[in-house]
């Protein structure tokens, strides 16, 4: 089965895939991939991973994946107001 999707290269380095077909429950699926770089800061995510013992060595880069599922069409979602 072939899946049809639209890929947007939003703010670098983020790629957002919106699937054209809805799932069995009629929901829309959006998957966002983000390439992250280590800032080597004391409070960086890789530093926390190492400090908590999840990893032995801090990676220079890693991929973050967010999955969104909604039954509301994206065109009807109200955008937050900025400023007054």
C-alpha positions as CSV (number, residue, x, y, z in Angstrom):
1,X,0.0,0.0,0.0
2,X,1.4,3.4,-1.0
3,X,1.0,6.3,1.4
4,X,0.7,9.8,0.0
5,X,2.1,12.7,2.0
6,X,3.2,16.3,1.7
7,X,6.6,17.3,3.0
8,X,7.3,20.8,4.2
9,X,10.8,22.0,5.0
10,X,9.6,24.5,7.6
11,X,12.2,26.2,9.8
12,X,15.6,24.6,9.2
13,X,16.3,21.9,10.3
14,X,12.6,20.8,10.5
15,X,10.8,18.5,8.1
16,X,7.0,18.1,8.5
17,X,5.2,15.2,6.8
18,X,1.4,15.5,6.5
19,X,-0.3,12.4,5.3
20,X,-3.1,12.9,2.7
21,X,-5.2,9.9,3.8
22,X,-6.7,9.7,7.2
23,X,-6.3,6.7,9.5
24,X,-9.1,4.1,10.3
25,X,-10.5,6.5,12.9
26,X,-10.7,9.4,10.4
27,X,-7.7,11.3,12.1
28,X,-5.1,13.2,10.3
29,X,-1.4,12.2,11.0
30,X,1.5,14.7,10.9
31,X,5.1,13.6,11.7
32,X,7.8,16.2,12.3
33,X,11.5,15.4,12.1
34,X,14.0,17.8,13.7
35,X,17.8,17.5,13.4
36,X,19.3,18.7,16.7
37,X,22.9,19.8,17.4
38,X,24.7,19.6,20.7
39,X,25.4,23.1,22.2
40,X,27.7,21.5,24.8
41,X,26.0,23.6,27.4
42,X,25.7,22.5,31.1
43,X,21.9,22.3,30.7
44,X,21.8,20.8,27.2
45,X,19.6,17.8,26.5
46,X,22.6,15.5,25.8
47,X,24.3,16.7,29.0
48,X,21.2,15.7,30.9
49,X,21.0,12.3,29.2
50,X,24.6,11.6,30.2
51,X,24.2,12.9,33.7
52,X,21.1,10.7,34.3
53,X,23.0,7.7,32.9
54,X,20.9,7.2,29.8
55,X,23.9,7.5,27.5
56,X,27.7,7.1,27.9
57,X,28.8,9.8,25.5
58,X,27.1,13.0,24.4
59,X,26.1,12.9,20.7
60,X,27.0,15.8,18.4
61,X,23.7,15.5,16.6
62,X,20.5,13.6,17.0
63,X,17.0,13.3,15.5
64,X,13.8,14.3,17.3
65,X,10.5,13.0,16.1
66,X,7.1,14.4,17.0
67,X,3.9,12.7,15.9
68,X,0.6,14.6,15.9
69,X,-2.8,13.0,15.4
70,X,-6.0,15.1,15.1
71,X,-9.5,14.7,13.9
72,X,-9.8,18.5,13.4
73,X,-8.8,19.7,9.9
74,X,-5.7,21.9,10.2
75,X,-7.4,24.7,8.3
76,X,-9.8,25.1,11.3
77,X,-7.2,25.4,14.0
78,X,-7.0,28.9,15.4
79,X,-3.5,30.4,15.5
80,X,-2.5,32.1,18.7
81,X,-2.6,35.9,18.6
82,X,0.7,37.7,18.8
83,X,0.9,41.0,20.7
84,X,-1.9,43.5,21.0
